[in-house]
Amino acid sequence: MLAALAIIAFVALERLIEILISLRNTRALMARGAVEHGAGHYPVIVALHVAWFAAIIVFLPHPVEIRWIWIAVFAVLQIARIWTMASLGAWFSTRIVTMAGAPLVARGPYRFMRHPNYAIVAGEIAVLPLAFGEGEIAIVFSILNAAVLAWRIRIEDRALAPRRGT
C-alpha cells in the first residue's frame, strides 16, 4: 500500500511542478501579447484530473498489488511528457495560448503528430489505474478524457488554424 501511495504522490508532485511551469510560461506569453482560447473548458479539465487522482486513491484495492509492467509503461510516458514539454519550451502551457505570427513548434514529437501531449495524457489516464488493478477507473476516465480532449482539440485547432495557414 505504501509503495502505491508513494507512486501516486510522485505523480501528483510531477503534476504540481508541471502546473507551476505552465503558470510561469502562460504569464510570460500573455505579457508578450499572447491570447488564451477556450478558457471556459479549462476548469472541466482540472476537475477531471482531480477526480481521476481521487478515484485512484479512494478505490485503491486493499491489499494493492502493483503491476510493475504498467509502472514501466507509465515511466516511458513520463519520458515522452518531458520530451514534449522540452520541445515546446517557453510555449508549454496547460492552457491554449497563442500568439499571432509566432511559428508553430515543429521539433521533437511535434514532427510526428499535432497533439503528442494529449496522446500521452490519454495513455497516463489509462495506465496508472491499471498499475493498481483499477480497470474500471481506467475505462471510465479514459472515456471522459476522450470527450474533454475532443472538445479541447477542436478549440486548439481553431486557434492555431491561422498560423497553419488553414
C-alpha positions in Angstrom: 0.0 0.0 0.0 2.8 2.4 0.9 4.5 1.9 -2.5 1.3 2.6 -4.3 0.7 5.8 -2.3 4.3 6.8 -2.9 3.9 6.4 -6.7 0.6 8.4 -6.6 2.3 11.1 -4.5 5.2 11.2 -7.0 2.8 11.7 -9.9 0.9 14.4 -8.0 4.2 16.2 -7.3 5.1 15.9 -11.0 1.8 17.4 -12.0 2.2 20.3 -9.5 5.6 21.1 -11.0 4.1 21.0 -14.5 1.4 23.4 -13.4 4.0 25.8 -11.9 6.0 25.7 -15.2 2.8 26.3 -17.1 1.8 29.2 -15.0 5.2 30.8 -15.4 5.1 30.3 -19.2 1.5 31.4 -19.6 2.1 34.7 -17.7 5.2 35.4 -19.8 3.4 34.7 -23.0 0.4 36.8 -22.0 2.8 39.7 -21.1 4.1 39.4 -24.7 0.7 39.7 -26.2 -0.5 36.1 -26.4 -4.2 35.3 -26.2 -5.9 32.4 -24.4 -8.6 30.5 -26.2 -11.3 28.3 -24.7 -10.7 29.3 -21.1 -14.2 28.0 -20.2 -13.2 24.4 -20.7 -10.1 24.6 -18.5 -11.9 24.1 -15.2 -13.5 20.9 -16.6 -10.1 19.6 -17.4 -8.8 20.4 -14.0 -11.9 18.8 -12.3 -11.4 15.6 -14.5 -7.8 15.2 -13.4 -8.5 15.9 -9.8 -11.4 13.4 -9.9 -9.1 10.8 -11.6 -6.5 11.1 -8.8 -9.2 10.9 -6.1 -10.8 7.9 -7.7 -7.4 6.1 -7.9 -6.8 6.7 -4.2 -10.4 6.1 -3.0 -10.7 2.8 -4.9 -7.2 1.5 -4.3 -7.6 -2.2 -3.6 -6.6 -3.5 -0.1 -4.1 -5.1 -0.4 -2.9 -3.5 -3.5 -0.9 -5.5 -5.9 1.3 -3.2 -8.1 1.6 -4.3 -11.7 5.1 -3.2 -12.4 4.8 -3.6 -16.1 2.2 -0.8 -16.2 4.5 1.3 -14.0 7.2 0.8 -16.6 4.8 1.9 -19.3 3.9 4.9 -17.2 7.6 5.7 -16.8 8.0 5.7 -20.6 5.0 8.0 -20.9 6.8 10.4 -18.4 9.9 10.4 -20.6 7.6 11.3 -23.6 6.0 14.0 -21.5 9.3 15.6 -20.7 10.4 15.4 -24.3 7.1 17.1 -25.3 7.4 19.8 -22.7 11.1 20.4 -23.6 10.2 20.6 -27.3 7.6 23.3 -26.5 10.0 25.2 -24.2 8.5 28.6 -23.3 5.4 27.7 -25.3 4.4 24.9 -22.9 1.2 25.7 -21.1 -1.7 23.6 -19.8 -3.9 26.3 -21.4 -4.5 27.1 -25.0 -2.3 30.2 -25.5 -1.4 31.5 -29.0 0.4 34.5 -30.4 -0.3 35.8 -33.9 2.6 35.3 -36.2 4.6 33.0 -34.0 5.9 29.9 -35.7 4.4 26.6 -34.7 6.6 24.2 -32.8 7.8 21.5 -35.3 10.5 19.7 -33.3 10.5 16.8 -31.0 7.3 14.7 -31.1 5.6 17.6 -33.0 7.4 16.4 -36.1 5.3 13.3 -36.0 1.9 14.4 -34.7 -0.1 17.6 -33.9 -1.0 16.8 -30.3 1.5 14.5 -28.7 0.9 15.7 -25.1 -2.8 14.7 -25.5 -1.8 11.2 -26.6 0.5 11.0 -23.6 -2.2 12.1 -21.2 -4.7 9.6 -22.7 -2.1 6.9 -22.0 -1.5 8.1 -18.5 -5.2 8.2 -17.7 -5.5 4.5 -18.6 -2.1 3.2 -17.4 -1.8 4.5 -13.9 -5.1 2.9 -12.6 -4.2 -0.3 -14.5 -0.9 -0.4 -12.4 -3.1 -0.8 -9.3 -5.6 -3.2 -10.8 -8.3 -0.5 -11.2 -9.5 -1.3 -14.7 -12.9 0.3 -14.2 -11.3 3.6 -13.3 -9.1 3.3 -16.4 -12.1 2.8 -18.6 -14.4 5.4 -17.1 -11.8 8.2 -17.0 -10.4 7.3 -20.5 -13.9 7.8 -21.9 -14.4 11.1 -20.0 -10.9 12.2 -21.0 -11.6 11.4 -24.7 -14.7 13.6 -24.6 -12.9 16.5 -23.0 -9.9 16.2 -25.4 -12.2 16.1 -28.4 -13.7 19.5 -27.2 -10.2 20.9 -26.4 -8.6 19.8 -29.7 -11.4 21.5 -31.7 -10.7 24.7 -29.8 -7.0 24.4 -30.2 -7.1 23.5 -33.9 -9.4 26.5 -34.5 -7.0 28.8 -32.6 -3.9 27.5 -34.5 -5.6 27.4 -37.9 -4.4 31.0 -38.9 -0.8 30.1 -38.0 -1.1 26.8 -40.0 -2.4 28.7 -43.0 -5.7 26.8 -42.9 
